[in-house]
Amino acid sequence: MRERSDNPGQGLLALVHGRERACALLGAATIAFSSILVRLSHASPSTAAIFRCAYALPALAWLAWSEDRRLGSRSWRERRAGLAAGVFFAADLLLWHHSIGDVGAGLATVLANIQVVILPLVAWALLSERPGRPVLIALPVALLGVLLISGVLEHSAFGRDPTRGTLFGLGAGLAYVGFLLLLRRAGADLRRPAGPLLDATAVATLVCIAAGLVIGDARLVPSWPGAGWLIVLALTSQVLGWLLISSSLPRLPAALTSVLLTLQPVGSVALAALIFGESPSGPQLLGVGLVLVALLGAGRYGPGREGSADVAARPAPSEPADVPPRPAPSELADY
């Protein structure tokens, strides 16, 4: 018996099928605006994190309900990893938003994307998924780039507090590693992109509220026009961007995904310069280049398959596979 196709979840899979490259590119372009929208909202770090998640919940709940109607409800065991992922996602957002305030929207996004290099190493330590040699080569290159972005080697670095912002950005990248590993486990069934994302987003909302009240910068009734920018952030990055990326990237060669996803940090740096006049120093721009080179090198290879040009198996060309492949950690995007 064929699955129902008159629902948004199936419609998304049909849209992605055969258009994986275009959808991945659109997803990367969409999330490139994340840090820009955070700055435009003028919201505190906690407030931006809370409402980025909260405003996305109705749309994700509707999509997850459509998936459950078509495929059946998920068990508690299937949902646990997604719920746990929300804790790491909350930490990631809070740290990243603080980094944006200290080092700017563009550089903060580049820093957080270092998770592409860190994630295979964590997967190696925890899951025995051995990274390829390119990942090990990319790590010192990325760390040198981070050092240059931090501004500790110069006196004219861009940012209110570039060293602190760099530390926040690295912390965000580390928290994002935990989020990706857990969401990867929760989202093994690629026919259900919305369900695990809903679980993680709901938990992240609650954790961000609690953390924001403790920190003291949470404003639970944001004012306009800031609330409007946060709604745009939720519906674009948290819903559209994530669904496009999680539905398309696991079906593409790993070498191609690494190239596509560098559009996000490059786009964020360019947009921050155009919209806010952010002008990183020469050494900081060199650091951006080194980090991007490291991301390209590390993203080309998945764990345990050194030299492979196509780590992620792809479903059959006619319909989504009944048991979809799990994406390699280095193929997942940030923000």
FENMOFEN-V906402 format. One line per field, one symbol per residue. phi: phi as a letter, one per 30 degrees, with the letter a starting at -180 (. if undefined). A space follows every 50 residues. Layout:
phi=???
This chain:
phi=.dddccbdddddddddeibedddddddddddddedddddddhddeddddd dedddddeddddddddddddcjdddeddceddddddddddddddddddde dcbjddddddddddedddeddddddcchcdddeeddddeddddddddddd idcbccddkdadddddddddddddddddddddddddcddddbddeddded ddddeddddddddddjcdcdbdcddeddddddedddddcddddddddcdd cceddddddddddddddddddddddcidbededddddedddddddddddd bddibeidcbdddcddddbeddcddcddedcccci
